Amino acid sequence: MGVPTRADLAGIPDYIIPGRPPGAILLNSNENALPPLPAVVEAVAVAAAGGNRYPQWFSEDLVARLAAELGFPESWVGIGCGSVSLCQQLIQTYCGAGDEVVCAWRSFEAYPVFARVAGVRARTVPLDSGHRHDLAAMADALSPATRVVFVCNPNNPTGTAVGDRELRAFLERVPSDVLVVLDEAYREFVMDPDVPDGLLLAREYENVAVLRTFSKAYGLAGIRVGYCVGSPDVVSAVNKVAVPFAVSALAQAAATAALSHTAEVAERCRAVAAERERVRDRLTAAGLSVPASQANFLWLPLAGRSADFAGFCEEHGVVVRRFGDEGVRVTVGAREDNDVFVRAAEAYAAAG
């Protein structure tokens, strides 16, 4: 008989790692189709030569470079092993026994998992009919036990985004002792000017923290570095629960180098956004429902047909991400890969 685990862990769903069939086109993980910029690869190689030494504990050099880039004091910036680890750190920081986390559903699947791992309740609020955050309903769902609220904007996996006016109206309804986490992992792909920049809101509201990552737009998904922007009290508290040396020297070097090439990154993001619209136009022309996206992926709310569609795509050499019987998310990849997917989707739609 082995050592027993916590009994409540049995009810926590496993994070499903999608398969990677040999030779398949992978449009299931929201990865950037392009590799890191050459200067970033070079910086990683240089950092690797010092791999026998520990990295900076709090990524001080990267914090300084990022703070200068964003126009914030260094005390407002914290670094983590991807923005996902910062989600967990924020819950650990602000939630205790009897507390709860509020988030939309479906949204990033790690939010309720991290809440339950921390031993707190996750209260989920359904998306509205347009597959967007129902912020009015989320505000109604707040209770005296609520300590953290996650707003994923653009939302993963639907790609939908909420506008400035509705987000500000929501923030006005949130008590000042509840932390609102604006998860902006896909912010760089936003082309709609009505979608607010969370960093501006973090300056205005002391209870707002913004999460961003280098994984998506910067093409560093395999190197793991993200950041949190919030008041010094938030950043200091997040750092207290960080795993020591979690952000490697290679990750710190890669992110620092990437910040010297933001113009090239922005150009790549515009190209992804243009390709996103091209693919969506083809899908909707085929009769498929696809809500407008501001991320580097598209959502097909196929409900009970989700498994069939995902299987059909895989038979045609494309792996997409299925979310139960709710829908399928497909990453915007390289144009030639997207064309293979579109042809499969068109064939599926034509077959009825």
C-alpha positions in Angstrom: 0.0 0.0 0.0 1.4 3.3 -1.1 1.3 6.6 0.8 -2.2 8.0 0.3 -2.7 11.4 -1.4 -5.2 14.1 -0.4 -8.6 12.6 -1.0 -9.9 15.7 -2.9 -7.3 15.3 -5.6 -9.2 12.4 -7.0 -11.9 14.8 -8.2 -9.4 17.1 -10.0 -9.3 16.3 -13.8 -6.0 15.5 -15.4 -4.6 18.0 -17.8 -4.9 16.3 -21.2 -1.8 16.4 -23.3 -2.9 16.1 -26.9 -1.2 13.4 -29.0 1.4 14.3 -31.6 1.0 11.7 -34.4 4.1 11.4 -36.5 3.9 13.7 -39.6 0.7 15.3 -38.5 0.1 19.1 -38.7 -0.2 20.3 -35.1 -2.8 23.1 -34.7 -3.8 22.2 -31.2 -1.6 24.0 -28.7 -1.6 27.7 -29.8 2.1 27.6 -30.5 3.7 30.2 -32.8 4.3 28.6 -36.2 7.6 30.6 -36.4 10.7 29.9 -34.3 12.3 32.5 -32.0 14.1 35.3 -33.7 17.8 34.6 -34.5 19.0 37.1 -31.9 17.0 35.3 -29.3 18.4 31.9 -30.3 21.9 33.4 -30.0 21.2 34.8 -26.6 20.0 31.4 -25.4 23.1 29.7 -26.7 25.3 32.2 -24.9 23.3 31.7 -21.7 23.6 28.0 -22.0 27.4 28.3 -21.6 26.8 29.4 -18.0 24.4 26.6 -17.3 26.4 25.5 -14.3 25.3 28.7 -12.4 22.0 29.4 -10.9 19.9 32.1 -12.6 18.9 35.3 -10.9 16.3 34.5 -8.2 13.9 37.3 -9.2 15.1 37.8 -12.8 16.3 41.2 -11.9 17.8 42.1 -15.2 14.7 41.0 -17.1 12.5 42.9 -14.7 14.5 46.1 -15.3 14.4 45.7 -19.1 10.7 44.8 -19.1 9.8 47.7 -16.7 11.5 50.1 -19.0 9.7 48.7 -22.0 6.3 48.9 -20.4 6.8 52.2 -18.6 6.3 50.9 -15.1 8.5 51.0 -12.0 10.4 47.8 -11.5 8.5 47.1 -8.3 5.4 46.6 -10.4 6.8 43.8 -12.5 7.1 40.1 -11.5 8.5 37.2 -13.6 7.2 33.6 -13.6 7.7 30.3 -15.4 5.1 31.2 -18.0 2.0 33.2 -17.1 0.3 29.9 -16.1 2.6 29.5 -13.1 1.7 33.1 -12.1 -2.0 32.1 -12.2 -1.2 29.5 -9.6 1.0 31.8 -7.5 -1.8 34.4 -7.4 -4.3 31.9 -6.1 -1.8 30.7 -3.5 -1.1 34.3 -2.5 -4.7 35.5 -2.0 -6.8 32.4 -1.2 -7.1 30.4 1.9 -9.5 27.9 3.4 -13.1 28.8 2.7 -12.3 31.3 -0.1 -13.2 31.0 -3.7 -12.1 31.9 -7.2 -14.5 33.1 -9.9 -13.9 32.6 -13.6 -15.8 32.2 -16.8 -16.5 28.8 -18.4 -15.4 27.8 -20.7 -12.2 29.7 -20.2 -8.6 28.6 -19.5 -9.0 25.2 -18.0 -6.2 25.7 -15.4 -8.1 28.3 -13.4 -10.5 25.9 -11.6 -7.8 23.2 -11.4 -5.4 25.5 -9.6 -8.2 26.7 -7.3 -9.0 23.1 -6.3 -5.3 22.2 -5.9 -5.1 25.1 -3.5 -8.1 23.7 -1.6 -10.4 26.6 -2.5 -13.7 26.6 -4.4 -13.9 27.5 -8.1 -17.1 29.2 -9.1 -17.6 29.2 -12.8 -19.9 31.5 -14.8 -21.1 30.4 -18.3 -20.1 32.5 -21.3 -22.8 34.5 -23.0 -24.5 33.5 -26.3 -21.7 35.1 -28.2 -19.0 32.9 -26.4 -17.8 35.9 -24.5 -17.3 36.6 -20.8 -20.7 37.5 -19.3 -19.2 40.1 -17.0 -22.6 41.2 -15.5 -23.2 37.6 -14.5 -19.7 37.3 -13.1 -20.2 40.4 -11.0 -23.5 38.9 -9.7 -21.6 35.7 -8.8 -19.2 37.5 -6.5 -19.7 36.6 -2.8 -18.0 37.5 0.5 -15.8 34.5 -0.1 -14.5 35.6 -3.5 -10.8 36.6 -3.3 -9.7 36.3 -7.0 -11.5 36.8 -10.3 -9.9 35.7 -13.6 -10.9 37.5 -16.8 -9.1 36.0 -19.8 -9.1 38.6 -22.5 -8.9 37.4 -25.3 -10.5 34.3 -23.9 -8.9 30.9 -24.3 -10.4 28.8 -26.0 -13.0 30.9 -27.7 -10.7 33.8 -28.8 -13.5 36.3 -28.0 -12.7 39.6 -26.2 -14.6 42.1 -24.1 -14.5 45.8 -24.8 -13.2 48.7 -22.7 -16.6 50.0 -21.5 -18.0 46.7 -20.3 -14.7 45.8 -18.6 -14.6 49.1 -16.7 -18.2 48.7 -15.7 -17.3 45.3 -14.3 -14.3 46.6 -12.4 -16.5 49.2 -10.8 -18.7 46.5 -9.4 -15.8 44.4 -7.9 -15.0 45.2 -4.3 -11.6 46.7 -3.7 -10.5 43.7 -1.6 -11.0 41.3 -4.5 -8.1 40.8 -7.0 -9.1 40.9 -10.7 -6.5 39.1 -12.8 -6.6 40.1 -16.4 -5.0 37.2 -18.3 -3.7 38.7 -21.5 -1.6 35.8 -22.8 -2.8 36.6 -26.4 -2.8 40.4 -26.1 -0.3 40.9 -28.9 -2.7 39.4 -31.5 -5.5 41.9 -30.7 -6.4 44.1 -33.6 -9.7 45.5 -32.3 -9.1 49.0 -30.8 -12.0 48.6 -28.5 -10.3 45.8 -26.6 -8.6 47.5 -23.6 -5.0 47.4 -22.7 -4.9 45.8 -19.3 -1.8 47.7 -18.3 -3.7 51.0 -18.4 -6.3 49.5 -16.1 -3.6 48.2 -13.7 -2.5 51.8 -13.3 -6.1 52.9 -12.5 -7.3 50.1 -10.2 -5.1 48.9 -7.3 -6.9 45.5 -7.3 -6.0 44.7 -11.0 -3.1 42.5 -12.0 -2.2 41.7 -15.6 -0.6 38.5 -16.8 1.3 38.2 -20.1 3.6 35.7 -21.6 6.5 35.3 -24.1 5.2 31.9 -25.1 2.8 32.9 -27.9 3.7 36.1 -29.8 7.4 35.8 -29.1 7.6 32.1 -29.9 9.1 31.0 -26.6 6.5 28.4 -25.6 9.3 25.8 -24.9 11.4 28.2 -22.9 8.8 29.3 -20.3 8.7 32.8 -19.2 5.8 35.2 -18.4 5.2 38.2 -16.3 2.8 39.9 -13.9 2.2 43.7 -13.8 0.4 45.0 -10.7 0.9 47.1 -7.6 4.1 46.5 -5.7 2.1 44.8 -2.9 0.7 42.3 -5.5 4.2 41.6 -7.0 5.9 41.3 -3.7 3.3 38.8 -2.5 3.5 36.7 -5.7 7.3 36.6 -5.4 6.9 35.1 -1.9 5.3 31.9 -3.2 7.5 31.5 -6.3 9.5 28.3 -6.7 13.2 29.3 -6.3 15.0 29.6 -9.6 11.9 28.5 -11.5 12.7 30.9 -14.4 15.9 29.5 -16.0 18.8 31.7 -17.1 18.1 30.7 -20.7 14.5 31.9 -20.3 15.6 35.2 -18.8 18.2 35.7 -21.6 15.6 34.8 -24.3 13.0 37.2 -23.0 15.5 40.0 -22.5 16.8 39.6 -26.1 13.2 39.4 -27.5 12.4 42.8 -26.0 14.9 44.4 -28.4 12.9 43.1 -31.3 9.3 44.1 -30.5 8.8 45.6 -34.0 9.5 42.3 -35.7 7.3 40.5 -33.2 4.5 43.0 -33.8 4.8 42.4 -37.6 4.6 38.7 -37.0 1.4 39.2 -35.0 -0.2 41.3 -37.7 0.5 38.5 -40.2 -1.1 35.9 -37.8 -4.1 38.2 -37.4 -4.5 38.5 -41.2 -4.2 34.8 -41.6 -6.7 34.3 -38.8 -9.3 36.3 -40.7 -8.6 34.5 -43.9 -9.2 31.1 -42.3 -12.3 32.3 -40.5 -13.7 33.7 -43.8 -13.2 30.3 -45.4 -14.8 28.4 -42.5 -17.9 30.6 -42.3 -18.3 30.5 -46.1 -18.4 26.7 -45.7 -21.3 27.1 -43.3 -19.4 26.6 -40.0 -20.0 28.9 -37.0 -16.9 30.6 -35.9 -17.0 33.6 -33.5 -14.7 36.5 -34.2 -11.3 36.0 -32.6 -8.7 38.3 -31.2 -6.2 35.6 -30.5 -4.0 33.2 -32.6 -6.7 30.6 -32.8 -10.3 30.1 -33.7 -13.2 28.4 -31.9 -15.7 26.2 -33.6 -18.7 25.6 -31.2 -19.6 22.2 -32.6 -21.3 20.9 -29.5 -22.1 17.2 -30.0 -20.2 17.1 -33.3 -16.9 18.1 -31.7 -15.5 14.5 -31.5 -16.5 13.7 -35.1 -14.9 16.9 -36.4 -11.7 16.4 -34.5 -11.5 12.8 -35.7 -12.2 13.9 -39.3 -9.4 16.4 -39.1 -6.9 13.9 -37.7 -7.8 11.5 -40.5 -6.8 14.3 -42.9 -3.5 14.8 -41.1 -4.4 17.8 -38.8 -4.5 17.7 -35.0 -6.9 20.2 -33.4 -7.9 20.6 -29.8 -11.3 19.2 -28.7 -13.0 20.5 -25.6 -15.5 17.8 -24.7 -18.8 18.2 -26.4 -18.5 22.0 -26.4 -16.3 22.8 -29.3 -12.9 22.6 -31.1 -10.1 25.1 -31.0 -7.7 25.4 -33.9 -4.5 27.3 -33.9 -3.6 29.7 -36.7 -0.4 28.1 -38.1 1.6 28.5 -41.2 -0.5 29.3 -44.3 0.1 25.9 -46.0 -0.9 24.1 -42.8 -4.0 26.2 -42.4 -4.9 25.3 -46.0 -4.8 21.6 -45.2 -7.1 22.2 -42.2 -9.5 24.4 -44.2 -9.8 21.8 -46.9 -10.6 19.2 -44.2 -13.2 21.5 -42.6 -14.8 22.3 -45.9 -15.0 18.6 -46.7 -16.6 17.9 -43.3 -19.1 20.7 -43.7 -20.0 19.5 -47.2 -20.6 16.0 -46.0 -23.2 17.3 -43.6 
